[in-house]
């Protein structure tokens, strides 16, 4: 899987730190390597993470585009909740 580019400078942030990490640049990283960036008021996957996730979900896991998009949205929503609502 291409999502193995975990940043060595990650700092765990609380009891759910096994799932999400806050990076020094303010971005979030999921334990599988997906990186989220805050784009204005909303979180989204970085362009690179979005491409890698789409490849993995569609090509390697056999999900449809609709299923892959739904899973991506769920991951972003979870990360946003973790970051914005004190779940860390």
N, CA, C and O atoms as a Tinker XYZ file with bonds, in Angstrom:
   352  protein
     1  N      0.839000   -1.176000    0.000000    73     2
     2  CA     0.000000    0.000000    0.000000    64     1     3
     3  C      0.885000    1.241000    0.000000    63     2     4     5
     4  O      1.928000    1.260000    0.654000    81     3
     5  N      0.482000    2.260000   -0.718000    73     3     6
     6  CA     1.275000    3.474000   -0.872000    64     5     7
     7  C      1.135000    4.419000    0.317000    63     6     8     9
     8  O      1.852000    5.418000    0.375000    81     7
     9  N      0.257000    4.150000    1.252000    73     7    10
    10  CA    -0.022000    5.070000    2.343000    64     9    11
    11  C      0.914000    4.851000    3.529000    63    10    12    13
    12  O      0.495000    5.008000    4.676000    81    11
    13  N      2.155000    4.496000    3.280000    73    11    14
    14  CA     3.074000    4.180000    4.370000    64    13    15
    15  C      4.075000    5.293000    4.632000    63    14    16    17
    16  O      5.136000    5.032000    5.199000    81    15
    17  N      3.775000    6.517000    4.242000    73    15    18
    18  CA     4.710000    7.627000    4.380000    64    17    19
    19  C      4.512000    8.375000    5.701000    63    18    20    21
    20  O      4.518000    9.606000    5.730000    81    19
    21  N      4.340000    7.638000    6.775000    73    19    22
    22  CA     4.094000    8.246000    8.084000    64    21    23
    23  C      5.231000    9.187000    8.462000    63    22    24    25
    24  O      6.404000    8.843000    8.324000    81    23
    25  N      4.885000   10.345000    8.926000    73    23    26
    26  CA     5.853000   11.360000    9.314000    64    25    27
    27  C      6.426000   11.004000   10.678000    63    26    28    29
    28  O      5.672000   10.772000   11.623000    81    27
    29  N      7.732000   10.958000   10.792000    73    27    30
    30  CA     8.395000   10.593000   12.038000    64    29    31
    31  C      8.240000   11.666000   13.117000    63    30    32    33
    32  O      8.527000   11.402000   14.284000    81    31
    33  N      7.791000   12.868000   12.751000    73    31    34
    34  CA     7.673000   13.952000   13.713000    64    33    35
    35  C      6.263000   14.068000   14.291000    63    34    36    37
    36  O      5.923000   15.099000   14.872000    81    35
    37  N      5.448000   13.041000   14.146000    73    35    38
    38  CA     4.089000   13.087000   14.656000    64    37    39
    39  C      4.105000   13.067000   16.171000    63    38    40    41
    40  O      4.946000   12.416000   16.792000    81    39
    41  N      3.175000   13.779000   16.749000    73    39    42
    42  CA     3.032000   13.801000   18.191000    64    41    43
    43  C      1.642000   13.297000   18.541000    63    42    44    45
    44  O      0.654000   13.884000   18.101000    81    43
    45  N      1.537000   12.223000   19.323000    73    43    46
    46  CA     0.219000   11.751000   19.755000    64    45    47
    47  C     -0.494000   12.839000   20.549000    63    46    48    49
    48  O      0.132000   13.613000   21.273000    81    47
    49  N     -1.809000   12.882000   20.400000    73    47    50
    50  CA    -2.593000   13.921000   21.081000    64    49    51
    51  C     -3.758000   13.299000   21.829000    63    50    52    53
    52  O     -4.902000   13.434000   21.397000    81    51
    53  N     -3.504000   12.635000   22.917000    73    51    54
    54  CA    -4.570000   12.142000   23.763000    64    53    55
    55  C     -4.885000   10.683000   23.580000    63    54    56    57
    56  O     -4.154000    9.963000   22.900000    81    55
    57  N     -6.002000   10.226000   24.203000    73    55    58
    58  CA    -6.321000    8.806000   24.253000    64    57    59
    59  C     -6.644000    8.159000   22.917000    63    58    60    61
    60  O     -6.463000    6.950000   22.773000    81    59
    61  N     -7.110000    8.909000   21.944000    73    59    62
    62  CA    -7.405000    8.336000   20.632000    64    61    63
    63  C     -6.232000    8.491000   19.679000    63    62    64    65
    64  O     -6.398000    8.408000   18.462000    81    63
    65  N     -5.057000    8.714000   20.229000    73    63    66
    66  CA    -3.900000    8.993000   19.384000    64    65    67
    67  C     -3.491000    7.807000   18.536000    63    66    68    69
    68  O     -2.690000    7.966000   17.614000    81    67
    69  N     -4.012000    6.626000   18.815000    73    67    70
    70  CA    -3.685000    5.475000   17.983000    64    69    71
    71  C     -4.321000    5.597000   16.598000    63    70    72    73
    72  O     -3.899000    4.911000   15.667000    81    71
    73  N     -5.318000    6.451000   16.451000    73    71    74
    74  CA    -6.002000    6.617000   15.169000    64    73    75
    75  C     -5.548000    7.864000   14.434000    63    74    76    77
    76  O     -5.229000    7.793000   13.247000    81    75
    77  N     -5.511000    8.991000   15.101000    73    75    78
    78  CA    -5.149000   10.268000   14.479000    64    77    79
    79  C     -3.976000   10.897000   15.195000    63    78    80    81
    80  O     -3.826000   10.768000   16.409000    81    79
    81  N     -3.149000   11.578000   14.426000    73    79    82
    82  CA    -1.995000   12.300000   14.953000    64    81    83
    83  C     -2.017000   13.711000   14.392000    63    82    84    85
    84  O     -2.385000   13.926000   13.237000    81    83
    85  N     -1.626000   14.661000   15.209000    73    83    86
    86  CA    -1.478000   16.032000   14.724000    64    85    87
    87  C     -0.019000   16.225000   14.326000    63    86    88    89
    88  O      0.887000   15.973000   15.120000    81    87
    89  N      0.201000   16.671000   13.097000    73    87    90
    90  CA     1.545000   16.895000   12.584000    64    89    91
    91  C      2.038000   18.285000   12.977000    63    90    92    93
    92  O      1.228000   19.159000   13.284000    81    91
    93  N      3.338000   18.499000   12.974000    73    91    94
    94  CA     3.877000   19.819000   13.336000    64    93    95
    95  C      3.335000   20.959000   12.472000    63    94    96    97
    96  O      3.267000   22.097000   12.937000    81    95
    97  N      2.951000   20.679000   11.229000    73    95    98
    98  CA     2.425000   21.727000   10.351000    64    97    99
    99  C      0.927000   21.984000   10.546000    63    98   100   101
   100  O      0.336000   22.789000    9.826000    81    99
   101  N      0.310000   21.299000   11.524000    73    99   102
   102  CA    -1.113000   21.486000   11.806000    64   101   103
   103  C     -2.019000   20.510000   11.096000    63   102   104   105
   104  O     -3.202000   20.419000   11.425000    81   103
   105  N     -1.496000   19.775000   10.132000    73   103   106
   106  CA    -2.294000   18.768000    9.443000    64   105   107
   107  C     -2.533000   17.587000   10.368000    63   106   108   109
   108  O     -1.896000   17.460000   11.413000    81   107
   109  N     -3.456000   16.730000    9.971000    73   107   110
   110  CA    -3.739000   15.506000   10.706000    64   109   111
   111  C     -3.304000   14.327000    9.871000    63   110   112   113
   112  O     -3.344000   14.383000    8.642000    81   111
   113  N     -2.882000   13.244000   10.535000    73   111   114
   114  CA    -2.559000   12.029000    9.821000    64   113   115
   115  C     -3.243000   10.858000   10.508000    63   114   116   117
   116  O     -3.131000   10.672000   11.720000    81   115
   117  N     -3.950000   10.076000    9.709000    73   115   118
   118  CA    -4.575000    8.848000   10.176000    64   117   119
   119  C     -3.491000    7.785000   10.286000    63   118   120   121
   120  O     -2.469000    7.870000    9.604000    81   119
   121  N     -3.697000    6.805000   11.120000    73   119   122
   122  CA    -2.674000    5.772000   11.318000    64   121   123
   123  C     -2.335000    5.019000   10.038000    63   122   124   125
   124  O     -1.263000    4.419000    9.958000    81   123
   125  N     -3.204000    5.030000    9.039000    73   123   126
   126  CA    -2.917000    4.355000    7.768000    64   125   127
   127  C     -2.118000    5.243000    6.816000    63   126   128   129
   128  O     -1.712000    4.788000    5.747000    81   127
   129  N     -1.886000    6.510000    7.191000    73   127   130
   130  CA    -1.070000    7.397000    6.377000    64   129   131
   131  C     -1.820000    8.465000    5.625000    63   130   132   133
   132  O     -1.198000    9.290000    4.956000    81   131
   133  N     -3.140000    8.480000    5.710000    73   131   134
   134  CA    -3.920000    9.516000    5.043000    64   133   135
   135  C     -3.725000   10.832000    5.790000    63   134   136   137
   136  O     -3.871000   10.897000    7.011000    81   135
   137  N     -3.397000   11.865000    5.045000    73   135   138
   138  CA    -3.158000   13.173000    5.647000    64   137   139
   139  C     -4.293000   14.128000    5.303000    63   138   140   141
   140  O     -4.722000   14.219000    4.153000    81   139
   141  N     -4.773000   14.840000    6.326000    73   139   142
   142  CA    -5.813000   15.841000    6.148000    64   141   143
   143  C     -5.228000   17.219000    6.359000    63   142   144   145
   144  O     -4.341000   17.414000    7.191000    81   143
   145  N     -5.731000   18.170000    5.600000    73   143   146
   146  CA    -5.329000   19.567000    5.719000    64   145   147
   147  C     -6.598000   20.393000    5.888000    63   146   148   149
   148  O     -7.633000   20.080000    5.299000    81   147
   149  N     -6.515000   21.444000    6.691000    73   147   150
   150  CA    -7.678000   22.324000    6.853000    64   149   151
   151  C     -7.626000   23.365000    5.750000    63   150   152   153
   152  O     -6.674000   24.137000    5.639000    81   151
   153  N     -8.670000   23.366000    4.943000    73   151   154
   154  CA    -8.763000   24.237000    3.780000    64   153   155
   155  C     -9.849000   25.283000    4.079000    63   154   156   157
   156  O    -11.020000   25.092000    3.752000    81   155
   157  N     -9.442000   26.370000    4.694000    73   155   158
   158  CA   -10.431000   27.354000    5.143000    64   157   159
   159  C    -11.083000   26.850000    6.410000    63   158   160   161
   160  O    -10.433000   26.741000    7.450000    81   159
   161  N    -12.376000   26.540000    6.328000    73   159   162
   162  CA   -13.109000   26.045000    7.498000    64   161   163
   163  C    -13.345000   24.552000    7.459000    63   162   164   165
   164  O    -13.897000   23.986000    8.403000    81   163
   165  N    -12.933000   23.899000    6.371000    73   163   166
   166  CA   -13.203000   22.471000    6.223000    64   165   167
   167  C    -11.915000   21.674000    6.098000    63   166   168   169
   168  O    -10.911000   22.159000    5.577000    81   167
   169  N    -11.966000   20.445000    6.586000    73   167   170
   170  CA   -10.855000   19.518000    6.427000    64   169   171
   171  C    -11.045000   18.740000    5.134000    63   170   172   173
   172  O    -12.172000   18.462000    4.723000    81   171
   173  N     -9.944000   18.396000    4.502000    73   171   174
   174  CA    -9.965000   17.572000    3.292000    64   173   175
   175  C     -8.661000   16.780000    3.242000    63   174   176   177
   176  O     -7.687000   17.111000    3.918000    81   175
   177  N     -8.667000   15.728000    2.425000    73   175   178
   178  CA    -7.429000   14.991000    2.209000    64   177   179
   179  C     -6.482000   15.855000    1.383000    63   178   180   181
   180  O     -6.919000   16.613000    0.517000    81   179
   181  N     -5.190000   15.737000    1.655000    73   179   182
   182  CA    -4.235000   16.403000    0.777000    64   181   183
   183  C     -4.380000   15.791000   -0.605000    63   182   184   185
   184  O     -4.907000   14.687000   -0.741000    81   183
   185  N     -3.925000   16.487000   -1.623000    73   183   186
   186  CA    -4.035000   15.964000   -2.984000    64   185   187
   187  C     -3.357000   14.599000   -3.099000    63   186   188   189
   188  O     -3.916000   13.676000   -3.690000    81   187
   189  N     -2.161000   14.472000   -2.537000    73   187   190
   190  CA    -1.422000   13.217000   -2.610000    64   189   191
   191  C     -2.169000   12.093000   -1.892000    63   190   192   193
   192  O     -2.282000   10.986000   -2.418000    81   191
   193  N     -2.676000   12.373000   -0.699000    73   191   194
   194  CA    -3.425000   11.350000    0.036000    64   193   195
   195  C     -4.693000   10.959000   -0.699000    63   194   196   197
   196  O     -5.061000    9.785000   -0.716000    81   195
   197  N     -5.367000   11.929000   -1.307000    73   195   198
   198  CA    -6.569000   11.632000   -2.071000    64   197   199
   199  C     -6.300000   10.695000   -3.232000    63   198   200   201
   200  O     -7.063000    9.760000   -3.476000    81   199
   201  N     -5.210000   10.947000   -3.948000    73   199   202
   202  CA    -4.844000   10.068000   -5.067000    64   201   203
   203  C     -4.480000    8.675000   -4.581000    63   202   204   205
   204  O     -4.910000    7.676000   -5.158000    81   203
   205  N     -3.687000    8.609000   -3.521000    73   203   206
   206  CA    -3.280000    7.311000   -2.993000    64   205   207
   207  C     -4.470000    6.537000   -2.442000    63   206   208   209
   208  O     -4.568000    5.323000   -2.623000    81   207
   209  N     -5.371000    7.242000   -1.769000    73   207   210
   210  CA    -6.548000    6.579000   -1.230000    64   209   211
   211  C     -7.435000    6.056000   -2.358000    63   210   212   213
   212  O     -7.910000    4.922000   -2.296000    81   211
   213  N     -7.660000    6.866000   -3.375000    73   211   214
   214  CA    -8.493000    6.428000   -4.504000    64   213   215
   215  C     -7.896000    5.189000   -5.167000    63   214   216   217
   216  O     -8.615000    4.241000   -5.481000    81   215
   217  N     -6.590000    5.199000   -5.376000    73   215   218
   218  CA    -5.927000    4.036000   -5.991000    64   217   219
   219  C     -6.137000    2.801000   -5.129000    63   218   220   221
   220  O     -6.519000    1.744000   -5.630000    81   219
   221  N     -5.887000    2.937000   -3.835000    73   219   222
   222  CA    -6.019000    1.810000   -2.922000    64   221   223
   223  C     -7.458000    1.295000   -2.883000    63   222   224   225
   224  O     -7.693000    0.095000   -3.026000    81   223
   225  N     -8.417000    2.197000   -2.690000    73   223   226
   226  CA    -9.813000    1.795000   -2.523000    64   225   227
   227  C    -10.391000    1.173000   -3.787000    63   226   228   229
   228  O    -11.099000    0.168000   -3.721000    81   227
   229  N    -10.091000    1.766000   -4.933000    73   227   230
   230  CA   -10.686000    1.301000   -6.187000    64   229   231
   231  C     -9.905000    0.144000   -6.789000    63   230   232   233
   232  O    -10.479000   -0.899000   -7.106000    81   231
   233  N     -8.593000    0.325000   -6.948000    73   231   234
   234  CA    -7.785000   -0.690000   -7.627000    64   233   235
   235  C     -7.456000   -1.900000   -6.753000    63   234   236   237
   236  O     -7.530000   -3.040000   -7.209000    81   235
   237  N     -7.095000   -1.646000   -5.500000    73   235   238
   238  CA    -6.654000   -2.747000   -4.649000    64   237   239
   239  C     -7.791000   -3.391000   -3.862000    63   238   240   241
   240  O     -7.748000   -4.591000   -3.591000    81   239
   241  N     -8.801000   -2.617000   -3.493000    73   239   242
   242  CA    -9.903000   -3.164000   -2.700000    64   241   243
   243  C    -11.157000   -3.430000   -3.522000    63   242   244   245
   244  O    -12.092000   -4.067000   -3.035000    81   243
   245  N    -11.188000   -2.954000   -4.753000    73   243   246
   246  CA   -12.306000   -3.237000   -5.638000    64   245   247
   247  C    -13.580000   -2.454000   -5.349000    63   246   248   249
   248  O    -14.664000   -2.857000   -5.770000    81   247
   249  N    -13.457000   -1.338000   -4.635000    73   247   250
   250  CA   -14.639000   -0.523000   -4.374000    64   249   251
   251  C    -15.026000    0.271000   -5.615000    63   250   252   253
   252  O    -14.182000    0.593000   -6.451000    81   251
   253  N    -16.303000    0.578000   -5.722000    73   251   254
   254  CA   -16.751000    1.463000   -6.796000    64   253   255
   255  C    -16.306000    2.881000   -6.452000    63   254   256   257
   256  O    -15.903000    3.151000   -5.320000    81   255
   257  N    -16.378000    3.777000   -7.418000    73   255   258
   258  CA   -16.035000    5.181000   -7.134000    64   257   259
   259  C    -16.943000    5.747000   -6.050000    63   258   260   261
   260  O    -16.490000    6.482000   -5.172000    81   259
   261  N    -18.213000    5.405000   -6.115000    73   259   262
   262  CA   -19.179000    5.883000   -5.123000    64   261   263
   263  C    -18.817000    5.363000   -3.729000    63   262   264   265
   264  O    -18.833000    6.124000   -2.761000    81   263
   265  N    -18.494000    4.079000   -3.625000    73   263   266
   266  CA   -18.103000    3.503000   -2.335000    64   265   267
   267  C    -16.807000    4.124000   -1.814000    63   266   268   269
   268  O    -16.692000    4.431000   -0.628000    81   267
   269  N    -15.835000    4.306000   -2.708000    73   267   270
   270  CA   -14.559000    4.906000   -2.309000    64   269   271
   271  C    -14.758000    6.334000   -1.820000    63   270   272   273
   272  O    -14.150000    6.743000   -0.831000    81   271
   273  N    -15.612000    7.099000   -2.513000    73   271   274
   274  CA   -15.888000    8.472000   -2.100000    64   273   275
   275  C    -16.577000    8.499000   -0.741000    63   274   276   277
   276  O    -16.265000    9.340000    0.102000    81   275
   277  N    -17.505000    7.585000   -0.533000    73   275   278
   278  CA   -18.181000    7.508000    0.760000    64   277   279
   279  C    -17.215000    7.191000    1.890000    63   278   280   281
   280  O    -17.301000    7.779000    2.968000    81   279
   281  N    -16.301000    6.267000    1.650000    73   279   282
   282  CA   -15.303000    5.928000    2.662000    64   281   283
   283  C    -14.356000    7.095000    2.909000    63   282   284   285
   284  O    -14.002000    7.373000    4.055000    81   283
   285  N    -13.948000    7.772000    1.856000    73   283   286
   286  CA   -13.079000    8.945000    2.005000    64   285   287
   287  C    -13.786000   10.026000    2.816000    63   286   288   289
   288  O    -13.186000   10.631000    3.705000    81   287
   289  N    -15.054000   10.268000    2.512000    73   287   290
   290  CA   -15.826000   11.271000    3.261000    64   289   291
   291  C    -15.920000   10.902000    4.737000    63   290   292   293
   292  O    -15.820000   11.770000    5.605000    81   291
   293  N    -16.111000    9.616000    5.022000    73   291   294
   294  CA   -16.189000    9.161000    6.402000    64   293   295
   295  C    -14.872000    9.409000    7.138000    63   294   296   297
   296  O    -14.875000    9.878000    8.276000    81   295
   297  N    -13.757000    9.100000    6.498000    73   295   298
   298  CA   -12.453000    9.336000    7.125000    64   297   299
   299  C    -12.222000   10.822000    7.392000    63   298   300   301
   300  O    -11.734000   11.198000    8.457000    81   299
   301  N    -12.568000   11.647000    6.437000    73   299   302
   302  CA   -12.399000   13.091000    6.622000    64   301   303
   303  C    -13.307000   13.577000    7.750000    63   302   304   305
   304  O    -12.885000   14.385000    8.578000    81   303
   305  N    -14.537000   13.096000    7.790000    73   303   306
   306  CA   -15.473000   13.493000    8.850000    64   305   307
   307  C    -14.945000   13.082000   10.224000    63   306   308   309
   308  O    -15.022000   13.859000   11.175000    81   307
   309  N    -14.410000   11.867000   10.332000    73   307   310
   310  CA   -13.854000   11.405000   11.600000    64   309   311
   311  C    -12.671000   12.269000   12.033000    63   310   312   313
   312  O    -12.568000   12.651000   13.198000    81   311
   313  N    -11.789000   12.571000   11.096000    73   311   314
   314  CA   -10.644000   13.411000   11.408000    64   313   315
   315  C    -11.066000   14.808000   11.826000    63   314   316   317
   316  O    -10.509000   15.379000   12.764000    81   315
   317  N    -12.050000   15.355000   11.129000    73   315   318
   318  CA   -12.538000   16.696000   11.460000    64   317   319
   319  C    -13.154000   16.727000   12.854000    63   318   320   321
   320  O    -12.919000   17.660000   13.621000    81   319
   321  N    -13.933000   15.717000   13.176000    73   319   322
   322  CA   -14.517000   15.647000   14.518000    64   321   323
   323  C    -13.429000   15.555000   15.572000    63   322   324   325
   324  O    -13.492000   16.221000   16.605000    81   323
   325  N    -12.437000   14.731000   15.306000    73   323   326
   326  CA   -11.322000   14.567000   16.245000    64   325   327
   327  C    -10.600000   15.897000   16.452000    63   326   328   329
   328  O    -10.270000   16.259000   17.581000    81   327
   329  N    -10.358000   16.615000   15.371000    73   327   330
   330  CA    -9.594000   17.858000   15.447000    64   329   331
   331  C    -10.408000   19.033000   15.994000    63   330   332   333
   332  O     -9.910000   19.820000   16.800000    81   331
   333  N    -11.640000   19.144000   15.558000    73   331   334
   334  CA   -12.425000   20.347000   15.834000    64   333   335
   335  C    -13.299000   20.282000   17.086000    63   334   336   337
   336  O    -13.756000   21.317000   17.572000    81   335
   337  N    -13.533000   19.097000   17.605000    73   335   338
   338  CA   -14.481000   18.982000   18.709000    64   337   339
   339  C    -13.889000   18.331000   19.951000    63   338   340   341
   340  O    -14.611000   17.743000   20.757000    81   339
   341  N    -12.593000   18.437000   20.100000    73   339   342
   342  CA   -11.963000   18.014000   21.335000    64   341   343
   343  C    -11.954000   16.533000   21.600000    63   342   344   345
   344  O    -11.936000   16.118000   22.758000    81   343
   345  N    -11.967000   15.719000   20.559000    73   343   346
   346  CA   -11.927000   14.277000   20.766000    64   345   347
   347  C    -10.506000   13.763000   20.946000    63   346   348   349
   348  O    -10.284000   12.554000   21.015000    81   347
   349  N     -9.551000   14.671000   21.022000    73   347   350
   350  CA    -8.157000   14.246000   21.198000    64   349   351
   351  C     -7.671000   14.550000   22.582000    63   350   352
   352  O     -6.520000   14.262000   22.909000    81   351
